[in-house]
Amino acid sequence: MESVLTFHQNWFFVSIAATGIVGVWGVTLAVLKRTPRAAFNWARSIAIAAILVQVAAGTYLYSNDLRPGNSFHVFYGVVIVITLTLAYVYRSTMARKPGLTYGILLLFVMGLGLRAWANVV
C-alpha cells in the first residue's frame, strides 16, 4: 500500500508534465495552422495514459481506505475521468481540429490535476 502511495505522489509530476507539454504542443500546432503528425498522436495517447494511470492509482488507494483528507482531491479526480470520457465520446468531432481540441483538453486536464494536488491535506 505504501508503495502505491509513493507511486501516486511521484507519478503526479509525470502526468502533469506529459499533459502540459503535449497540450502546449497541440495549441502551438493549431496557432501555426499545422496538421498534427503521427508523433503528436502518439504523445497525446501517452499523456492520456499517464493521467489515467494516476487516476487508477488514486482509485486503488481510495478503495483501500487511504483517503487524501480532502474530498475536493477526489472530486477533481472524478472530473478528470468524466472529462476524458466526454472526449472519447466526442472524438470524431475533435478530429476536425485535433491540435486545438486535444491541446485544450490536455491543458484543462493538467489544470484539474494541479487543483487536485493543491487540495491534498
N, C-alpha and C positions, 0 to 999 in steps of 0.2 A: 504494500500500500504506500509506504513511504517513497519507494522508487517511482511510483506513478505520480505522486505529488511533485516530486523533484522534476520529473519529466514535464509535467504540465506547467510548472513555473518557468522552466527553461525554454520549452518549445514555444512559449508565448512570443519570444523575441524572433524566432524563425518565422512564425506565421504572420506576425505584424510586418516584418521586413519583406517577406515574399509578397503579401498583398499590396503593400505600399509601393514597392519597386515596379511590380507588374501593372498596378493601377496607374502610376505616373507614365509608364511606357505606353499604355493604351491611350491615355488622354493626349500624350505627345503625338502619337501616330494620327489621331483624329485632327489635332490642330494643324499638323503638317499635311493633312489630306493624303495620307499614305495608307495603302491596304496592308493590314497585318499579314505577316508571313507565317509559315509553319512554326517558327521559333516562338512567336508570341502565343500561338495556340497551345504549345507545349508548356510554356511558362505560366499561362493562365490556368491550365489544368493542375500544374504543380502547386500554384498558390492556393487554389480552391481545396486541393487535397490537404495542404498544410493546415488550413484553418479547420477543416473537418476532423483532422487528427486531434487538434487542440480541443475541439468540442467533444469528441469521443472520450478523450482522457478526462475532461471535466465531468462528463456524464457518468463515467465509471467511478470517479471519486464521490460524486453526489449520491450515487446508488449505494455506496458503501459507507454512508453516513459521515462523510468528511465534507462538512458544509463550509463555504467560504466566509460565513459570518455576516454576509450582507446579501439580501435577496436580490438586489439590483445586479449583482455579479451574474447570478443565474439568469436573470431576465435578459441581459444583453447576449448571453449565450443562446438563449431561445430565439431572440430576434435574429441572430446570425443564421440559425438554421432556417427560420421562416424566409429570410431574405434570399438565401441560396436556393430554397425550394421554389420560390416565385421566379427566380432567374432561370431555373431549369424549365419551368412551365412555359415561360415566355422566350425560350432560347431561339425559336425561329424568328421572332420579331427582333431580338437582339442581334441576329446575324446580319441584319441590314447595315448596321454601323457597329461592327464588333469592337473596334478600338475604343470608341467613345463609350459605348454601353458597358462593356466589361471593365474598362478603366474606371468609370464612375462607380460601378458595382464594387470593385475590389477596394477602392478608396473608402467607400461607405462601410464595407465590412471591416477594414482596418480601423476606422473610427469607432465602430462598435466594440472591437477588441480592446482598443485603448480605454474606452469607457468602462468595460468590464474590469480591466486591470486597475483602473482608478477606484473601483468600488471594493477592492479586497481589503478586508479589515485585519 
